[in-house]
């Protein structure tokens, strides 16, 4: 791909967004940030990212609502949930709503996050090719 992958990270924790952005920008990705579900959905429509990283627990529109809206309108966009909750029920619900992967915060090694991004992009590419 000639242009960098656009990644949208939606998380109400500023430091989490900052760390993810700094890591991914150094790896060549174009990163956009939203601090709420509302802002994330608006930015999603404007930016049309290749991948969305989304927290679950946020004030207002939470991550499950964001996930549901994105998968309803553009199911081909990979959404990776990156959440601080270790509730197995949340993980199952997120996967049932269409999350492509689920990572628990804090992610101790951000290479794991990059691997998840590469994995979902490969899956998206294969889905597109099979069409």
C-alpha positions, 0 to 999 in steps of 0.5 A, a space after each residue: 500500500 502506497 499510503 500509510 494505513 489510517 488508524 483511529 484510536 477511540 479512548 477516553 484516557 489521554 495517556 493511552 491514546 498518546 502512547 498508542 499514537 507515538 508507537 504507531 506513528 514511529 511505525 509508519 501509520 497515520 493515527 487519528 484520536 478521539 476521546 469519546 464514542 461520539 467524537 470517534 463516530 464522527 471522526 470515523 465518518 470523516 477519516 474513513 480509517 483502515 482500522 479502529 482501536 476502541 476502548 469499551 468503557 467510556 462516558 456517553 456512547 461506550 465502546 460497544 455502541 461504537 462497535 455496533 454502529 461501525 459494524 452495522 454501517 461498514 462491516 469490512 472495517 476491522 475494529 480491535 477492542 483495546 479494553 481495561 476490563 477483564 470481564 469475559 462477558 464484555 469480550 464475548 459481547 464485543 466479538 459477537 458484535 463484530 470485533 475482529 480482535 480483543 486486547 486487554 489494557 494495559 498492553 505490556 508490549 505494543 508490538 502485540 498491538 501492531 501484530 493484531 493490526 497486521 493480522 486484521 489487515 491481512 484478513 480484510 485483504 483476503 476477504 476483499 480478494 475472495 469477493 
